[in-house]
């Protein structure tokens, strides 16, 4: 245990056994702490890392703070650099920010670079419950230092980017893309890791990675949500760049994901469905917004994407992590002017369900049919998958197999 009010103060110069006597020593040290002086994060982290020795035993460091670095080295980038230089092999660093007066970019980066996770306790939350739940989990590691052999499958943008440890009662879900020149059947994946100092390997046989798979059309949006969460973390920790912003906008619009750059106005009950694109500012916009007689809520500012302190910074960090860990689609709170069908996102624009990939002025060939006509049903017989998109309504625009299909009432 290390106090870092003003300067670092160690309970003991080395680790001690967590027996009854050791726990009493820890309780007495904690009760003696007083909120005096500034917050010396840099020296406390370095002192803590020096407590660990290179060994195969699990090594966990929990860093908890309710303040910004104000004493000693206060530059967040240099603090991260120092922690990186002092890194101990196998150390897992978990950070807890308490309240809103914390630097979330610093805490997120420290955790991400040291195999841990950053979490935040807002004023409305119970600190004891949150920390107790955390320790109940990490007290029982099942498999650490995970490595996955994909057996030649060409993967791309898999999230989480680094495989986390598995603790009792937890699971790891990987979502990513793959690209192969041919169908791959009977693939054997191998998962390796360390269990209580012993190397373990698990084989998963007869898996398929087909060239084309039309089932599970919810997966692209799940992947895009995780990708957006990761991109938002890069914006917050490395500052905004046009390439990051543009990709967030593209993914948010294509898959109907709410971000600080792509917000959606909810349709009020009984309001006229007059859908339009609303300008935001020179960087963000509201895509597929819905106008009504009710006053529109204030959209998020694009600058919120870069907030690292205060309530906005904490909530943006928590949201980015939730997006990176999402395992199921959440449609609650989505505008009624946004729907998904066949793995695509559609916006209700001027009464037409319009594919998010459609751009005005497109030079793609167009096939137009009237809803319910002979041509309409003949087309569905020729291309049955169009039925997933046409089921949205009597007026639809969709891009499919390199062609624009338009259904008019």
C-alpha positions in Angstrom: 0.0 0.0 0.0 1.3 3.4 -1.0 0.0 6.9 -0.2 0.7 9.6 -2.7 -0.7 12.7 -1.0 2.1 15.2 -1.5 4.8 12.6 -1.8 4.8 8.8 -2.0 4.8 7.0 1.4 5.1 3.2 1.5 3.4 1.1 4.1 6.4 -1.2 3.9 9.5 -1.1 1.8 8.6 -4.6 0.3 5.6 -6.9 -0.1 4.3 -8.6 3.1 2.2 -11.6 3.5 -1.6 -11.0 3.4 -2.2 -12.9 6.6 -4.2 -11.6 9.6 -1.2 -9.6 10.9 -0.6 -8.2 7.4 -4.2 -7.2 6.9 -4.3 -5.4 10.3 -1.2 -3.5 9.2 -2.9 -2.5 6.0 -6.1 -1.4 7.8 -4.1 0.7 10.2 -2.1 2.3 7.3 -5.3 3.1 5.4 -7.0 4.7 8.5 -4.0 6.9 9.0 -4.2 8.5 5.5 -5.2 12.2 5.3 -6.1 14.2 2.3 -3.2 16.7 2.6 -0.8 18.1 0.0 -1.1 17.5 -3.8 -1.4 14.3 -5.8 2.0 12.8 -6.8 0.9 10.1 -9.3 4.3 9.7 -11.1 6.4 8.8 -8.0 3.7 6.6 -6.5 3.4 4.5 -9.7 7.2 4.1 -10.0 7.5 3.2 -6.3 4.7 0.6 -6.7 6.2 -1.0 -9.8 9.5 -1.4 -7.9 7.7 -3.6 -5.4 7.3 -6.4 -8.0 9.9 -8.9 -9.0 10.1 -10.9 -12.2 8.4 -14.2 -11.4 5.6 -16.4 -12.8 3.2 -15.5 -10.0 0.2 -13.3 -10.9 1.1 -9.6 -10.3 -1.8 -7.1 -9.9 -1.4 -3.4 -9.1 -4.6 -1.4 -8.3 -4.2 2.4 -8.7 -7.0 4.5 -7.2 -7.1 8.3 -7.3 -9.7 11.0 -7.0 -7.5 13.8 -8.3 -5.3 15.1 -11.2 -1.5 15.0 -10.9 -0.6 18.2 -9.2 2.8 17.5 -7.4 6.1 16.4 -8.9 5.8 15.5 -12.6 2.3 16.5 -13.8 2.6 16.0 -17.6 0.4 13.0 -18.4 2.4 11.9 -21.4 5.6 11.8 -19.5 4.0 9.9 -16.6 2.9 7.2 -19.1 6.4 7.2 -20.6 7.9 6.6 -17.2 5.5 3.8 -16.3 6.3 2.2 -19.7 10.0 2.3 -18.9 9.4 0.8 -15.5 7.0 -1.9 -16.7 7.4 -5.3 -15.1 6.7 -8.4 -17.1 3.3 -9.9 -16.3 2.1 -7.0 -14.3 -1.6 -6.1 -14.6 -2.4 -2.5 -13.8 -6.0 -1.7 -13.0 -6.9 2.0 -12.5 -9.9 3.5 -10.6 -10.9 7.1 -11.0 -13.1 8.3 -8.2 -15.3 11.3 -8.9 -14.9 13.6 -11.9 -11.7 15.5 -11.0 -9.5 12.9 -12.7 -7.5 12.6 -16.0 -9.3 9.8 -17.8 -6.8 9.8 -20.8 -4.0 9.2 -18.3 -5.8 6.4 -16.4 -7.1 4.8 -19.6 -3.6 4.7 -21.1 -1.9 3.4 -18.0 -4.3 0.5 -17.8 -4.3 -0.3 -21.5 -0.5 -0.4 -21.7 -0.2 -2.7 -18.7 -2.8 -5.4 -19.4 -5.5 -4.0 -17.1 -8.7 -2.0 -17.4 -9.6 1.5 -16.3 -12.9 2.0 -14.4 -14.6 5.0 -12.8 -16.7 5.6 -9.8 -19.1 8.5 -10.3 -20.4 10.4 -7.3 -23.8 8.6 -7.5 -22.1 5.2 -7.4 -21.1 3.1 -4.3 -17.3 2.9 -4.2 -17.2 0.0 -1.8 -19.5 -2.2 -3.9 -17.6 -1.5 -7.1 -14.2 -2.2 -5.7 -15.4 -5.3 -3.8 -16.9 -6.7 -7.1 -13.5 -6.0 -8.8 -11.5 -7.9 -6.2 -14.0 -10.8 -6.1 -13.3 -11.2 -9.8 -9.5 -10.8 -9.9 -8.9 -13.0 -6.9 -9.6 -16.1 -9.1 -7.6 -15.9 -12.3 -8.4 -18.9 -14.6 -6.1 -18.3 -17.6 -3.6 -15.5 -18.2 -1.3 -14.4 -21.0 -3.7 -15.6 -23.7 -2.5 -16.4 -27.2 -4.8 -17.4 -30.1 -3.5 -19.2 -33.1 -5.9 -18.6 -36.0 -4.4 -21.4 -38.2 -3.8 -19.3 -41.3 -7.1 -17.4 -41.2 -6.4 -13.8 -42.4 -7.9 -11.7 -39.6 -8.2 -7.9 -39.5 -9.2 -5.4 -36.8 -10.1 -7.9 -34.1 -11.4 -6.5 -30.8 -10.3 -6.4 -28.1 -6.9 -5.6 -29.6 -5.1 -7.4 -26.8 -6.5 -10.6 -25.3 -7.4 -10.0 -21.6 -7.0 -12.5 -18.8 -9.9 -14.8 -18.0 -11.1 -14.7 -14.4 -13.7 -16.9 -12.8 -17.2 -16.0 -14.0 -15.9 -13.9 -16.9 -15.7 -14.5 -20.6 -13.8 -13.2 -23.6 -15.6 -12.5 -26.8 -13.5 -11.6 -29.9 -15.2 -9.8 -32.8 -13.3 -9.0 -36.0 -13.1 -9.4 -39.7 -11.4 -12.0 -41.9 -10.6 -12.3 -45.5 -9.5 -15.5 -47.3 -9.1 -16.3 -51.0 -11.2 -19.5 -50.6 -13.6 -21.2 -48.2 -11.8 -22.6 -45.2 -13.4 -25.6 -43.6 -12.2 -27.9 -40.8 -10.1 -25.2 -39.3 -8.4 -25.9 -35.9 -7.9 -22.9 -33.6 -5.6 -23.1 -30.7 -5.9 -21.1 -27.5 -3.0 -21.0 -25.1 -2.4 -19.5 -21.7 -1.1 -19.9 -18.3 -3.0 -21.4 -15.4 -1.4 -21.2 -12.0 2.1 -21.3 -13.5 1.3 -24.2 -15.9 1.0 -23.7 -19.7 -2.4 -24.8 -21.1 -3.6 -25.3 -24.6 -7.1 -25.8 -25.9 -8.1 -26.9 -29.4 -11.2 -26.0 -31.3 -11.8 -28.2 -34.3 -13.8 -28.3 -37.5 -14.5 -24.5 -37.6 -15.7 -22.9 -40.8 -14.6 -19.6 -42.3 -16.7 -19.4 -45.5 -16.0 -17.0 -48.3 -19.5 -15.7 -48.0 -21.9 -16.0 -45.1 -25.4 -14.4 -45.2 -26.4 -15.5 -41.7 -25.6 -13.6 -38.5 -26.2 -10.3 -40.2 -26.0 -8.6 -36.7 -22.3 -9.2 -36.5 -21.2 -6.3 -38.8 -22.9 -3.7 -36.5 -21.4 -5.4 -33.4 -17.9 -5.2 -35.0 -18.5 -1.5 -36.0 -19.6 -0.6 -32.4 -16.4 -2.1 -31.0 -14.3 -0.3 -33.7 -16.0 3.0 -32.9 -15.3 2.5 -29.2 -11.6 1.9 -30.0 -11.4 4.9 -32.3 -13.0 7.1 -29.7 -10.4 5.9 -27.1 -7.7 7.0 -29.6 -9.2 10.4 -30.0 -9.4 10.9 -26.3 -5.9 9.7 -25.5 -4.0 10.9 -28.6 -6.1 13.9 -29.6 -8.4 14.2 -32.6 -7.2 13.6 -36.1 -9.2 14.0 -39.3 -8.7 10.4 -40.3 -10.1 9.1 -36.9 -13.0 11.6 -37.0 -13.9 10.7 -40.6 -13.9 7.0 -39.9 -16.1 7.4 -36.8 -18.6 9.5 -38.8 -18.6 6.9 -41.6 -19.1 3.9 -39.2 -21.7 5.8 -37.1 -23.7 6.8 -40.1 -23.4 3.4 -41.9 -24.4 1.3 -38.9 -26.6 3.8 -36.9 -24.2 4.1 -34.0 -24.4 7.2 -31.7 -21.1 9.0 -31.3 -20.2 12.6 -30.4 -20.0 13.2 -34.2 -23.2 11.4 -35.2 -26.2 12.0 -32.9 -29.8 11.1 -33.7 -32.9 12.9 -32.6 -35.7 10.7 -31.3 -39.0 10.9 -33.0 -41.7 12.3 -30.6 -45.0 10.3 -30.4 -47.4 11.7 -32.9 -44.9 14.0 -34.6 -44.8 14.3 -38.3 -42.1 12.1 -39.9 -40.3 14.8 -41.7 -36.8 13.5 -41.8 -33.8 15.7 -42.8 -30.1 16.0 -42.3 -29.3 18.7 -39.8 -26.0 20.6 -39.8 -24.1 20.6 -36.5 -20.8 22.4 -36.6 -17.7 22.4 -38.8 -16.7 18.9 -37.6 -19.9 17.0 -36.6 -23.4 16.5 -37.8 -26.7 15.0 -36.9 -27.4 12.2 -39.4 -30.9 11.2 -40.2 -32.4 13.5 -37.6 -36.2 13.8 -37.2 -38.0 17.1 -37.0 -41.1 17.5 -35.0 -43.2 20.2 -33.3 -41.5 19.2 -30.0 -38.2 21.0 -29.1 -35.2 19.1 -30.2 -32.7 18.0 -27.5 -29.4 19.7 -27.4 -26.9 17.5 -29.3 -23.5 16.5 -28.0 -20.7 18.9 -28.9 -18.0 17.4 -31.1 -15.5 18.7 -28.6 -16.9 16.2 -26.0 -15.0 13.5 -27.9 -11.8 15.0 -26.6 -12.9 15.6 -23.0 -10.5 13.9 -20.5 -11.6 15.4 -17.2 -14.9 16.3 -15.6 -18.2 14.4 -15.9 -18.1 14.4 -19.7 -14.6 12.9 -19.7 -15.5 10.1 -17.3 -18.7 9.3 -19.1 -17.1 9.3 -22.5 -14.4 6.9 -21.2 -17.0 4.6 -19.8 -19.0 4.7 -23.0 -15.9 3.9 -25.1 -15.1 0.9 -23.0 -18.7 -0.3 -23.1 -18.6 -0.1 -26.9 -15.3 -2.0 -27.0 -16.8 -4.8 -24.9 -20.3 -5.0 -26.4 -21.6 -8.5 -27.0 -25.2 -7.8 -28.1 -27.0 -5.1 -30.0 -28.9 -2.5 -28.0 -31.8 -0.9 -29.9 -33.2 1.0 -26.9 -33.3 4.7 -27.4 -32.7 4.4 -31.2 -34.7 6.8 -33.3 -37.8 5.3 -35.0 -36.3 6.7 -38.2 -33.5 4.2 -38.1 -33.8 0.5 -38.9 -31.5 -2.4 -39.7 -32.3 -5.1 -42.2 -30.1 -7.7 -43.8 -27.0 -6.3 -42.0 -27.6 -2.8 -43.4 -28.7 0.4 -41.7 -31.6 2.4 -43.2 -32.7 6.0 -42.5 -36.2 7.3 -43.1 -35.6 10.3 -45.4 -38.5 12.1 -47.0 -40.6 9.0 -46.4 -38.2 6.6 -48.1 -36.2 4.0 -46.2 -32.8 4.8 -47.6 -29.7 2.6 -47.4 -26.9 4.4 -45.4 -24.5 3.6 -48.2 -26.6 5.4 -50.8 -25.2 8.8 -51.9 -27.0 11.3 -54.1 -25.5 11.5 -57.5 -24.3 7.9 -57.5 -23.4 6.5 -60.9 -24.4 2.9 -60.1 -27.1 1.4 -62.4 -30.6 1.7 -61.1 -33.5 -0.8 -61.1 -36.8 0.9 -60.1 -40.0 -1.1 -59.5 -43.5 -0.2 -58.2 -44.5 -1.7 -54.8 -46.7 -4.8 -55.3 -46.3 -4.8 -59.1 -45.5 -7.9 -61.2 -42.0 -6.6 -61.7 -41.7 -6.2 -57.9 -42.5 -9.9 -57.3 -40.5 -11.1 -60.3 -37.5 -9.3 -58.9 -38.0 -10.9 -55.5 -38.1 -14.3 -57.1 -34.8 -13.6 -59.0 -33.1 -12.1 -55.9 -34.8 -13.4 -52.7 -32.4 -11.6 -50.4 -33.9 -8.2 -51.5 -37.0 -9.3 -49.5 -35.1 -8.5 -46.3 -34.7 -4.9 -47.5 -38.1 -4.4 -49.2 -39.9 -5.6 -46.1 -39.1 -2.1 -44.5 -42.0 -0.5 -46.4 -43.5 0.6 -49.7 -40.7 3.1 -50.5 -37.1 1.8 -50.2 -33.7 2.6 -51.7 -31.0 -0.1 -51.3 -27.6 -0.8 -52.8 -27.2 -4.5 -53.5 -24.6 -6.4 -55.6 -23.3 -3.2 -57.2 -26.8 -1.9 -58.2 -29.3 0.6 -56.7 -32.8 -0.9 -56.3 -35.6 1.6 -55.7 -39.2 0.7 -54.7 -41.8 3.4 -55.1 -45.4 3.3 -53.8 
